[in-house]
Amino acid sequence: MSERAAPFHCPYCGDEDLRPGEQGHGAWECAACNRAFQLKFLGLLTRGPARTPDGEGEAT
């Protein structure tokens, strides 16, 4: 099994000084803004046909 990916920056302040949090799997703490956040994998997206910017038909 491979190691989980770590976030590169804080989603609140953008700083890179992150450390694993004590709350459990997926929890991270930002030393710059003193916030804690958690990452969670929700699942894979199903992709339908690609659309053009105007929403008509398939993109070429």
PQR file of N, CA, C, O and H, with PARSE charges and radii, in Angstrom:
ATOM      1  N   MET A   1       0.847  -1.174   0.000 -0.4000 1.5000
ATOM      2  CA  MET A   1       0.000   0.000   0.000 -0.0000 2.0000
ATOM      3  C   MET A   1       0.890   1.234   0.000  0.5500 1.7000
ATOM      4  O   MET A   1       1.910   1.272   0.689 -0.5500 1.4000
ATOM      5  N   SER A   2       0.502   2.242  -0.774 -0.4000 1.5000
ATOM      6  CA  SER A   2       1.310   3.454  -0.876 -0.0000 2.0000
ATOM      7  C   SER A   2       0.952   4.458   0.218  0.5500 1.7000
ATOM      8  O   SER A   2      -0.114   4.395   0.830 -0.5500 1.4000
ATOM      9  H   SER A   2      -0.326   2.211  -1.334  0.4000 1.0000
ATOM     10  N   GLU A   3       1.875   5.377   0.436 -0.4000 1.5000
ATOM     11  CA  GLU A   3       1.660   6.431   1.442 -0.0000 2.0000
ATOM     12  C   GLU A   3       0.646   7.444   0.923  0.5500 1.7000
ATOM     13  O   GLU A   3       0.611   7.725  -0.275 -0.5500 1.4000
ATOM     14  H   GLU A   3       2.741   5.428  -0.061  0.4000 1.0000
ATOM     15  N   ARG A   4      -0.171   7.989   1.803 -0.4000 1.5000
ATOM     16  CA  ARG A   4      -1.180   8.986   1.427 -0.0000 2.0000
ATOM     17  C   ARG A   4      -0.515  10.298   1.042  0.5500 1.7000
ATOM     18  O   ARG A   4       0.545  10.648   1.561 -0.5500 1.4000
ATOM     19  H   ARG A   4      -0.142   7.760   2.776  0.4000 1.0000
ATOM     20  N   ALA A   5      -1.142  11.008   0.136 -0.4000 1.5000
ATOM     21  CA  ALA A   5      -0.626  12.308  -0.281 -0.0000 2.0000
ATOM     22  C   ALA A   5      -0.922  13.355   0.786  0.5500 1.7000
ATOM     23  O   ALA A   5      -1.980  13.335   1.415 -0.5500 1.4000
ATOM     24  H   ALA A   5      -2.003  10.724  -0.286  0.4000 1.0000
ATOM     25  N   ALA A   6       0.003  14.246   0.975 -0.4000 1.5000
ATOM     26  CA  ALA A   6      -0.150  15.327   1.944 -0.0000 2.0000
ATOM     27  C   ALA A   6      -0.513  16.614   1.208  0.5500 1.7000
ATOM     28  O   ALA A   6      -0.107  16.800   0.061 -0.5500 1.4000
ATOM     29  H   ALA A   6       0.862  14.262   0.464  0.4000 1.0000
ATOM     30  N   PRO A   7      -1.269  17.502   1.845 -0.5600 1.5000
ATOM     31  CA  PRO A   7      -1.570  18.789   1.194  0.2800 2.0000
ATOM     32  C   PRO A   7      -0.298  19.625   1.081  0.5500 1.7000
ATOM     33  O   PRO A   7       0.588  19.543   1.932 -0.5500 1.4000
ATOM     34  N   PHE A   8      -0.217  20.423   0.031 -0.4000 1.5000
ATOM     35  CA  PHE A   8       0.955  21.267  -0.190 -0.0000 2.0000
ATOM     36  C   PHE A   8       0.833  22.630   0.482  0.5500 1.7000
ATOM     37  O   PHE A   8       1.838  23.273   0.785 -0.5500 1.4000
ATOM     38  H   PHE A   8      -0.936  20.490  -0.661  0.4000 1.0000
ATOM     39  N   HIS A   9      -0.414  23.070   0.715 -0.4000 1.5000
ATOM     40  CA  HIS A   9      -0.607  24.387   1.320 -0.0000 2.0000
ATOM     41  C   HIS A   9      -1.935  24.424   2.073  0.5500 1.7000
ATOM     42  O   HIS A   9      -2.832  23.619   1.822 -0.5500 1.4000
ATOM     43  H   HIS A   9      -1.230  22.547   0.469  0.4000 1.0000
ATOM     44  N   CYS A  10      -2.040  25.361   2.987 -0.4000 1.5000
ATOM     45  CA  CYS A  10      -3.241  25.537   3.798 -0.0000 2.0000
ATOM     46  C   CYS A  10      -4.369  26.083   2.916  0.5500 1.7000
ATOM     47  O   CYS A  10      -4.143  27.037   2.171 -0.5500 1.4000
ATOM     48  H   CYS A  10      -1.311  26.015   3.191  0.4000 1.0000
ATOM     49  N   PRO A  11      -5.573  25.508   2.977 -0.5600 1.5000
ATOM     50  CA  PRO A  11      -6.676  26.017   2.163  0.2800 2.0000
ATOM     51  C   PRO A  11      -7.202  27.378   2.642  0.5500 1.7000
ATOM     52  O   PRO A  11      -7.984  28.016   1.937 -0.5500 1.4000
ATOM     53  N   TYR A  12      -6.785  27.820   3.818 -0.4000 1.5000
ATOM     54  CA  TYR A  12      -7.260  29.102   4.363 -0.0000 2.0000
ATOM     55  C   TYR A  12      -6.302  30.251   4.085  0.5500 1.7000
ATOM     56  O   TYR A  12      -6.720  31.312   3.623 -0.5500 1.4000
ATOM     57  H   TYR A  12      -6.150  27.301   4.390  0.4000 1.0000
ATOM     58  N   CYS A  13      -5.012  30.042   4.364 -0.4000 1.5000
ATOM     59  CA  CYS A  13      -4.060  31.141   4.205 -0.0000 2.0000
ATOM     60  C   CYS A  13      -3.029  30.903   3.102  0.5500 1.7000
ATOM     61  O   CYS A  13      -2.341  31.841   2.700 -0.5500 1.4000
ATOM     62  H   CYS A  13      -4.672  29.180   4.739  0.4000 1.0000
ATOM     63  N   GLY A  14      -2.910  29.680   2.609 -0.4000 1.5000
ATOM     64  CA  GLY A  14      -1.981  29.373   1.543 -0.0000 2.0000
ATOM     65  C   GLY A  14      -0.567  29.066   1.992  0.5500 1.7000
ATOM     66  O   GLY A  14       0.289  28.766   1.159 -0.5500 1.4000
ATOM     67  H   GLY A  14      -3.470  28.919   2.936  0.4000 1.0000
ATOM     68  N   ASP A  15      -0.298  29.134   3.291 -0.4000 1.5000
ATOM     69  CA  ASP A  15       1.042  28.856   3.793 -0.0000 2.0000
ATOM     70  C   ASP A  15       1.361  27.371   3.672  0.5500 1.7000
ATOM     71  O   ASP A  15       0.455  26.542   3.594 -0.5500 1.4000
ATOM     72  H   ASP A  15      -0.993  29.377   3.967  0.4000 1.0000
ATOM     73  N   GLU A  16       2.652  27.036   3.657 -0.4000 1.5000
ATOM     74  CA  GLU A  16       3.094  25.661   3.490 -0.0000 2.0000
ATOM     75  C   GLU A  16       3.563  25.009   4.791  0.5500 1.7000
ATOM     76  O   GLU A  16       4.035  23.872   4.766 -0.5500 1.4000
ATOM     77  H   GLU A  16       3.388  27.710   3.720  0.4000 1.0000
ATOM     78  N   ASP A  17       3.446  25.693   5.913 -0.4000 1.5000
ATOM     79  CA  ASP A  17       3.906  25.150   7.193 -0.0000 2.0000
ATOM     80  C   ASP A  17       2.799  24.288   7.819  0.5500 1.7000
ATOM     81  O   ASP A  17       2.128  24.718   8.756 -0.5500 1.4000
ATOM     82  H   ASP A  17       3.062  26.616   5.933  0.4000 1.0000
ATOM     83  N   LEU A  18       2.618  23.082   7.299 -0.4000 1.5000
ATOM     84  CA  LEU A  18       1.567  22.167   7.751 -0.0000 2.0000
ATOM     85  C   LEU A  18       2.161  20.985   8.499  0.5500 1.7000
ATOM     86  O   LEU A  18       3.262  20.521   8.202 -0.5500 1.4000
ATOM     87  H   LEU A  18       3.163  22.733   6.537  0.4000 1.0000
ATOM     88  N   ARG A  19       1.403  20.516   9.471 -0.4000 1.5000
ATOM     89  CA  ARG A  19       1.810  19.341  10.259 -0.0000 2.0000
ATOM     90  C   ARG A  19       0.603  18.441  10.454  0.5500 1.7000
ATOM     91  O   ARG A  19      -0.523  18.930  10.549 -0.5500 1.4000
ATOM     92  H   ARG A  19       0.508  20.893   9.712  0.4000 1.0000
ATOM     93  N   PRO A  20       0.821  17.124  10.515 -0.5600 1.5000
ATOM     94  CA  PRO A  20      -0.315  16.224  10.777  0.2800 2.0000
ATOM     95  C   PRO A  20      -0.982  16.576  12.095  0.5500 1.7000
ATOM     96  O   PRO A  20      -0.302  16.858  13.082 -0.5500 1.4000
ATOM     97  N   GLY A  21      -2.301  16.562  12.118 -0.4000 1.5000
ATOM     98  CA  GLY A  21      -3.048  16.904  13.324 -0.0000 2.0000
ATOM     99  C   GLY A  21      -3.224  15.713  14.246  0.5500 1.7000
ATOM    100  O   GLY A  21      -3.012  14.568  13.848 -0.5500 1.4000
ATOM    101  H   GLY A  21      -2.853  16.333  11.316  0.4000 1.0000
ATOM    102  N   GLU A  22      -3.611  15.990  15.471 -0.4000 1.5000
ATOM    103  CA  GLU A  22      -3.805  14.951  16.475 -0.0000 2.0000
ATOM    104  C   GLU A  22      -5.203  14.335  16.410  0.5500 1.7000
ATOM    105  O   GLU A  22      -5.459  13.338  17.084 -0.5500 1.4000
ATOM    106  H   GLU A  22      -3.783  16.920  15.794  0.4000 1.0000
ATOM    107  N   GLN A  23      -6.110  14.903  15.617 -0.4000 1.5000
ATOM    108  CA  GLN A  23      -7.501  14.452  15.582 -0.0000 2.0000
ATOM    109  C   GLN A  23      -7.681  13.131  14.852  0.5500 1.7000
ATOM    110  O   GLN A  23      -8.751  12.528  14.937 -0.5500 1.4000
ATOM    111  H   GLN A  23      -5.902  15.714  15.069  0.4000 1.0000
ATOM    112  N   GLY A  24      -6.669  12.669  14.141 -0.4000 1.5000
ATOM    113  CA  GLY A  24      -6.791  11.395  13.453 -0.0000 2.0000
ATOM    114  C   GLY A  24      -6.427  11.489  11.993  0.5500 1.7000
ATOM    115  O   GLY A  24      -5.844  12.478  11.548 -0.5500 1.4000
ATOM    116  H   GLY A  24      -5.800  13.159  14.072  0.4000 1.0000
ATOM    117  N   HIS A  25      -6.772  10.457  11.251 -0.4000 1.5000
ATOM    118  CA  HIS A  25      -6.399  10.350   9.840 -0.0000 2.0000
ATOM    119  C   HIS A  25      -6.971  11.501   9.015  0.5500 1.7000
ATOM    120  O   HIS A  25      -8.163  11.800   9.093 -0.5500 1.4000
ATOM    121  H   HIS A  25      -7.246   9.653  11.613  0.4000 1.0000
ATOM    122  N   GLY A  26      -6.119  12.136   8.235 -0.4000 1.5000
ATOM    123  CA  GLY A  26      -6.553  13.208   7.354 -0.0000 2.0000
ATOM    124  C   GLY A  26      -6.599  14.577   7.997  0.5500 1.7000
ATOM    125  O   GLY A  26      -6.965  15.547   7.333 -0.5500 1.4000
ATOM    126  H   GLY A  26      -5.151  11.893   8.172  0.4000 1.0000
ATOM    127  N   ALA A  27      -6.242  14.691   9.265 -0.4000 1.5000
ATOM    128  CA  ALA A  27      -6.271  15.977   9.964 -0.0000 2.0000
ATOM    129  C   ALA A  27      -4.917  16.668   9.832  0.5500 1.7000
ATOM    130  O   ALA A  27      -3.870  16.034   9.960 -0.5500 1.4000
ATOM    131  H   ALA A  27      -5.944  13.903   9.804  0.4000 1.0000
ATOM    132  N   TRP A  28      -4.952  17.968   9.576 -0.4000 1.5000
ATOM    133  CA  TRP A  28      -3.746  18.768   9.421 -0.0000 2.0000
ATOM    134  C   TRP A  28      -3.881  20.063  10.197  0.5500 1.7000
ATOM    135  O   TRP A  28      -4.984  20.570  10.402 -0.5500 1.4000
ATOM    136  H   TRP A  28      -5.803  18.483   9.472  0.4000 1.0000
ATOM    137  N   GLU A  29      -2.732  20.596  10.632 -0.4000 1.5000
ATOM    138  CA  GLU A  29      -2.684  21.860  11.363 -0.0000 2.0000
ATOM    139  C   GLU A  29      -1.753  22.815  10.638  0.5500 1.7000
ATOM    140  O   GLU A  29      -0.664  22.428  10.212 -0.5500 1.4000
ATOM    141  H   GLU A  29      -1.836  20.184  10.465  0.4000 1.0000
ATOM    142  N   CYS A  30      -2.183  24.073  10.496 -0.4000 1.5000
ATOM    143  CA  CYS A  30      -1.362  25.105   9.875 -0.0000 2.0000
ATOM    144  C   CYS A  30      -0.743  25.958  10.972  0.5500 1.7000
ATOM    145  O   CYS A  30      -1.458  26.547  11.782 -0.5500 1.4000
ATOM    146  H   CYS A  30      -3.068  24.388  10.842  0.4000 1.0000
ATOM    147  N   ALA A  31       0.577  26.024  11.001 -0.4000 1.5000
ATOM    148  CA  ALA A  31       1.267  26.813  12.019 -0.0000 2.0000
ATOM    149  C   ALA A  31       1.168  28.310  11.736  0.5500 1.7000
ATOM    150  O   ALA A  31       1.291  29.118  12.656 -0.5500 1.4000
ATOM    151  H   ALA A  31       1.158  25.545  10.343  0.4000 1.0000
ATOM    152  N   ALA A  32       0.949  28.689  10.482 -0.4000 1.5000
ATOM    153  CA  ALA A  32       0.901  30.109  10.125 -0.0000 2.0000
ATOM    154  C   ALA A  32      -0.394  30.779  10.587  0.5500 1.7000
ATOM    155  O   ALA A  32      -0.351  31.863  11.168 -0.5500 1.4000
ATOM    156  H   ALA A  32       0.850  28.032   9.734  0.4000 1.0000
ATOM    157  N   CYS A  33      -1.541  30.149  10.339 -0.4000 1.5000
ATOM    158  CA  CYS A  33      -2.817  30.794  10.696 -0.0000 2.0000
ATOM    159  C   CYS A  33      -3.497  30.108  11.886  0.5500 1.7000
ATOM    160  O   CYS A  33      -4.592  30.501  12.289 -0.5500 1.4000
ATOM    161  H   CYS A  33      -1.576  29.268   9.868  0.4000 1.0000
ATOM    162  N   ASN A  34      -2.845  29.087  12.444 -0.4000 1.5000
ATOM    163  CA  ASN A  34      -3.334  28.394  13.641 -0.0000 2.0000
ATOM    164  C   ASN A  34      -4.710  27.750  13.420  0.5500 1.7000
ATOM    165  O   ASN A  34      -5.538  27.719  14.330 -0.5500 1.4000
ATOM    166  H   ASN A  34      -1.956  28.768  12.116  0.4000 1.0000
ATOM    167  N   ARG A  35      -4.946  27.236  12.203 -0.4000 1.5000
ATOM    168  CA  ARG A  35      -6.206  26.550  11.902 -0.0000 2.0000
ATOM    169  C   ARG A  35      -5.944  25.060  11.726  0.5500 1.7000
ATOM    170  O   ARG A  35      -4.849  24.643  11.346 -0.5500 1.4000
ATOM    171  H   ARG A  35      -4.273  27.262  11.464  0.4000 1.0000
ATOM    172  N   ALA A  36      -6.961  24.280  12.007 -0.4000 1.5000
ATOM    173  CA  ALA A  36      -6.907  22.843  11.770 -0.0000 2.0000
ATOM    174  C   ALA A  36      -7.969  22.505  10.734  0.5500 1.7000
ATOM    175  O   ALA A  36      -9.055  23.084  10.736 -0.5500 1.4000
ATOM    176  H   ALA A  36      -7.850  24.619  12.315  0.4000 1.0000
ATOM    177  N   PHE A  37      -7.651  21.568   9.849 -0.4000 1.5000
ATOM    178  CA  PHE A  37      -8.608  21.138   8.834 -0.0000 2.0000
ATOM    179  C   PHE A  37      -8.413  19.653   8.568  0.5500 1.7000
ATOM    180  O   PHE A  37      -7.406  19.064   8.960 -0.5500 1.4000
ATOM    181  H   PHE A  37      -6.769  21.098   9.847  0.4000 1.0000
ATOM    182  N   GLN A  38      -9.387  19.061   7.899 -0.4000 1.5000
ATOM    183  CA  GLN A  38      -9.333  17.634   7.630 -0.0000 2.0000
ATOM    184  C   GLN A  38      -9.608  17.377   6.156  0.5500 1.7000
ATOM    185  O   GLN A  38     -10.491  17.994   5.560 -0.5500 1.4000
ATOM    186  H   GLN A  38     -10.205  19.540   7.580  0.4000 1.0000
ATOM    187  N   LEU A  39      -8.849  16.469   5.581 -0.4000 1.5000
ATOM    188  CA  LEU A  39      -9.037  16.074   4.195 -0.0000 2.0000
ATOM    189  C   LEU A  39      -9.796  14.757   4.157  0.5500 1.7000
ATOM    190  O   LEU A  39      -9.579  13.878   4.991 -0.5500 1.4000
ATOM    191  H   LEU A  39      -8.132  15.967   6.065  0.4000 1.0000
ATOM    192  N   LYS A  40     -10.695  14.629   3.173 -0.4000 1.5000
ATOM    193  CA  LYS A  40     -11.485  13.414   3.065 -0.0000 2.0000
ATOM    194  C   LYS A  40     -11.700  13.097   1.583  0.5500 1.7000
ATOM    195  O   LYS A  40     -12.113  13.963   0.811 -0.5500 1.4000
ATOM    196  H   LYS A  40     -10.871  15.343   2.495  0.4000 1.0000
ATOM    197  N   PHE A  41     -11.420  11.869   1.198 -0.4000 1.5000
ATOM    198  CA  PHE A  41     -11.660  11.415  -0.158 -0.0000 2.0000
ATOM    199  C   PHE A  41     -13.131  11.059  -0.287  0.5500 1.7000
ATOM    200  O   PHE A  41     -13.640  10.235   0.472 -0.5500 1.4000
ATOM    201  H   PHE A  41     -11.085  11.166   1.825  0.4000 1.0000
ATOM    202  N   LEU A  42     -13.815  11.670  -1.239 -0.4000 1.5000
ATOM    203  CA  LEU A  42     -15.249  11.449  -1.398 -0.0000 2.0000
ATOM    204  C   LEU A  42     -15.571  10.374  -2.416  0.5500 1.7000
ATOM    205  O   LEU A  42     -16.610   9.724  -2.301 -0.5500 1.4000
ATOM    206  H   LEU A  42     -13.402  12.340  -1.856  0.4000 1.0000
ATOM    207  N   GLY A  43     -14.735  10.165  -3.394 -0.4000 1.5000
ATOM    208  CA  GLY A  43     -14.975   9.151  -4.410 -0.0000 2.0000
ATOM    209  C   GLY A  43     -14.549   9.635  -5.773  0.5500 1.7000
ATOM    210  O   GLY A  43     -14.055  10.752  -5.921 -0.5500 1.4000
ATOM    211  H   GLY A  43     -13.891  10.692  -3.488  0.4000 1.0000
ATOM    212  N   LEU A  44     -14.740   8.791  -6.767 -0.4000 1.5000
ATOM    213  CA  LEU A  44     -14.379   9.122  -8.134 -0.0000 2.0000
ATOM    214  C   LEU A  44     -15.576   9.739  -8.850  0.5500 1.7000
ATOM    215  O   LEU A  44     -16.724   9.375  -8.594 -0.5500 1.4000
ATOM    216  H   LEU A  44     -15.142   7.883  -6.646  0.4000 1.0000
ATOM    217  N   LEU A  45     -15.295  10.664  -9.737 -0.4000 1.5000
ATOM    218  CA  LEU A  45     -16.347  11.308 -10.519 -0.0000 2.0000
ATOM    219  C   LEU A  45     -16.575  10.524 -11.803  0.5500 1.7000
ATOM    220  O   LEU A  45     -15.626  10.015 -12.400 -0.5500 1.4000
ATOM    221  H   LEU A  45     -14.363  10.960  -9.945  0.4000 1.0000
ATOM    222  N   THR A  46     -17.811  10.428 -12.224 -0.4000 1.5000
ATOM    223  CA  THR A  46     -18.097   9.840 -13.522 -0.0000 2.0000
ATOM    224  C   THR A  46     -18.088  10.957 -14.536  0.5500 1.7000
ATOM    225  O   THR A  46     -18.679  12.013 -14.311 -0.5500 1.4000
ATOM    226  H   THR A  46     -18.582  10.842 -11.739  0.4000 1.0000
ATOM    227  N   ARG A  47     -17.440  10.738 -15.619 -0.4000 1.5000
ATOM    228  CA  ARG A  47     -17.304  11.761 -16.660 -0.0000 2.0000
ATOM    229  C   ARG A  47     -18.251  11.455 -17.804  0.5500 1.7000
ATOM    230  O   ARG A  47     -18.215  10.368 -18.382 -0.5500 1.4000
ATOM    231  H   ARG A  47     -16.960   9.880 -15.802  0.4000 1.0000
ATOM    232  N   GLY A  48     -19.095  12.416 -18.125 -0.4000 1.5000
ATOM    233  CA  GLY A  48     -19.970  12.312 -19.275 -0.0000 2.0000
ATOM    234  C   GLY A  48     -19.264  12.899 -20.484  0.5500 1.7000
ATOM    235  O   GLY A  48     -18.066  13.178 -20.430 -0.5500 1.4000
ATOM    236  H   GLY A  48     -19.124  13.299 -17.656  0.4000 1.0000
ATOM    237  N   PRO A  49     -19.992  13.088 -21.570 -0.5600 1.5000
ATOM    238  CA  PRO A  49     -19.371  13.701 -22.749  0.2800 2.0000
ATOM    239  C   PRO A  49     -18.917  15.125 -22.448  0.5500 1.7000
ATOM    240  O   PRO A  49     -19.578  15.862 -21.716 -0.5500 1.4000
ATOM    241  N   ALA A  50     -17.786  15.494 -23.020 -0.4000 1.5000
ATOM    242  CA  ALA A  50     -17.254  16.843 -22.827 -0.0000 2.0000
ATOM    243  C   ALA A  50     -18.172  17.848 -23.508  0.5500 1.7000
ATOM    244  O   ALA A  50     -18.717  17.575 -24.578 -0.5500 1.4000
ATOM    245  H   ALA A  50     -17.248  14.895 -23.614  0.4000 1.0000
ATOM    246  N   ARG A  51     -18.338  18.991 -22.898 -0.4000 1.5000
ATOM    247  CA  ARG A  51     -19.218  20.035 -23.451 -0.0000 2.0000
ATOM    248  C   ARG A  51     -18.392  21.242 -23.844  0.5500 1.7000
ATOM    249  O   ARG A  51     -17.332  21.495 -23.272 -0.5500 1.4000
ATOM    250  H   ARG A  51     -17.896  19.213 -22.029  0.4000 1.0000
ATOM    251  N   THR A  52     -18.876  21.978 -24.813 -0.4000 1.5000
ATOM    252  CA  THR A  52     -18.245  23.235 -25.205 -0.0000 2.0000
ATOM    253  C   THR A  52     -18.625  24.302 -24.182  0.5500 1.7000
ATOM    254  O   THR A  52     -19.556  24.099 -23.403 -0.5500 1.4000
ATOM    255  H   THR A  52     -19.737  21.772 -25.278  0.4000 1.0000
ATOM    256  N   PRO A  53     -17.924  25.433 -24.171 -0.5600 1.5000
ATOM    257  CA  PRO A  53     -18.242  26.486 -23.209  0.2800 2.0000
ATOM    258  C   PRO A  53     -19.692  26.973 -23.263  0.5500 1.7000
ATOM    259  O   PRO A  53     -20.238  27.399 -22.246 -0.5500 1.4000
ATOM    260  N   ASP A  54     -20.320  26.913 -24.448 -0.4000 1.5000
ATOM    261  CA  ASP A  54     -21.718  27.355 -24.537 -0.0000 2.0000
ATOM    262  C   ASP A  54     -22.705  26.261 -24.153  0.5500 1.7000
ATOM    263  O   ASP A  54     -23.917  26.472 -24.189 -0.5500 1.4000
ATOM    264  H   ASP A  54     -19.876  26.567 -25.274  0.4000 1.0000
ATOM    265  N   GLY A  55     -22.176  25.068 -23.778 -0.4000 1.5000
ATOM    266  CA  GLY A  55     -23.027  23.981 -23.298 -0.0000 2.0000
ATOM    267  C   GLY A  55     -23.639  23.140 -24.389  0.5500 1.7000
ATOM    268  O   GLY A  55     -24.473  22.281 -24.100 -0.5500 1.4000
ATOM    269  H   GLY A  55     -21.191  24.897 -23.748  0.4000 1.0000
ATOM    270  N   GLU A  56     -23.252  23.358 -25.653 -0.4000 1.5000
ATOM    271  CA  GLU A  56     -23.828  22.609 -26.760 -0.0000 2.0000
ATOM    272  C   GLU A  56     -22.878  21.526 -27.249  0.5500 1.7000
ATOM    273  O   GLU A  56     -21.735  21.812 -27.607 -0.5500 1.4000
ATOM    274  H   GLU A  56     -22.575  24.056 -25.888  0.4000 1.0000
ATOM    275  N   GLY A  57     -23.341  20.302 -27.265 -0.4000 1.5000
ATOM    276  CA  GLY A  57     -22.612  19.197 -27.884 -0.0000 2.0000
ATOM    277  C   GLY A  57     -21.256  18.898 -27.302  0.5500 1.7000
ATOM    278  O   GLY A  57     -20.892  19.386 -26.232 -0.5500 1.4000
ATOM    279  H   GLY A  57     -24.269  20.069 -26.975  0.4000 1.0000
ATOM    280  N   GLU A  58     -20.511  18.086 -28.029 -0.4000 1.5000
ATOM    281  CA  GLU A  58     -19.182  17.686 -27.566 -0.0000 2.0000
ATOM    282  C   GLU A  58     -18.131  18.661 -28.032  0.5500 1.7000
ATOM    283  O   GLU A  58     -18.241  19.253 -29.105 -0.5500 1.4000
ATOM    284  H   GLU A  58     -20.806  17.690 -28.899  0.4000 1.0000
ATOM    285  N   ALA A  59     -17.114  18.821 -27.217 -0.4000 1.5000
ATOM    286  CA  ALA A  59     -15.991  19.698 -27.565 -0.0000 2.0000
ATOM    287  C   ALA A  59     -15.126  18.979 -28.580  0.5500 1.7000
ATOM    288  O   ALA A  59     -15.058  17.749 -28.586 -0.5500 1.4000
ATOM    289  H   ALA A  59     -17.025  18.340 -26.345  0.4000 1.0000
ATOM    290  N   THR A  60     -14.469  19.733 -29.432 -0.4000 1.5000
ATOM    291  CA  THR A  60     -13.584  19.123 -30.425 -0.0000 2.0000
ATOM    292  C   THR A  60     -12.151  19.427 -30.107  0.5500 1.7000
ATOM    293  O   THR A  60     -11.254  18.997 -30.833 -0.5500 1.4000
ATOM    294  H   THR A  60     -14.523  20.731 -29.428  0.4000 1.0000
TER
END
